[in-house]
Amino acid sequence: MELVFATNNAHKLNEVRAIAGTRFSIISLKELGCFDEIPETGDTLMENALQKAQFVHNKFHCNCFADDTGLEIEALNGRPGVYSARYAGEHCSFQDNMKKVLLEMNGATNRKACFKTVIALILDGKNYFFEGKIGGEIMEEEKGTSGFGYDPVFKPLGYDKTFAEMTEAEKNNISHRALATKELNDFLQTCNILK
Ligand code: IMP
């Protein structure tokens, strides 16, 4: 069973490939020959995930999925949320986004946050959605160098280190994306698509 993963983010591709293991085979956009910048203009994670999957499905008519992730911080009324990628502005870096979050969280006592991932799957022309969520808290400074995005400032509940201080395997065992990917995998199993 082959599914195209509609992402240009190499970190995500590696994470999801590691989580899916040999259960289904993931084709990257590069392998498919898709070099477009995929639009992401929705107001919700679900809309964005579907928009990305539909872009690839419309162009290549293949079974595919896409994910969209947001970091929701209680003290910031759920921001950056669906705007996590460009929180500090167009063409900003992961570092710029983290700096903005740390500045806005300066002095905040409620540091609760969660990562949410929505996966949209288009299989034989039908849409399906899967979700994963993990609670945690925002650190007062960056810690660790692994992973990507907001990993250095997010410490999952029940752990004493940030995602960026964990090994890939540790993060992939508990992360929002891992939970959503496991749901996707379970769905594919129940469809008897996978052997
Ligand atoms: P996307 O729109 O799904 O690519 O994700 C939006 C933004 O959320 C990304 O640009 C990253 O900054 C952040 N993000 C997504 N997944 C993760 C993660 O697993 N760890 C940390 N940050 C993430």
Residues whose N, C-alpha, C, O or C-beta is under 5 A from the ligand:
A	BS01	IMP	D67 D68 T69 S84 A85 F148 G149 Y150 D151
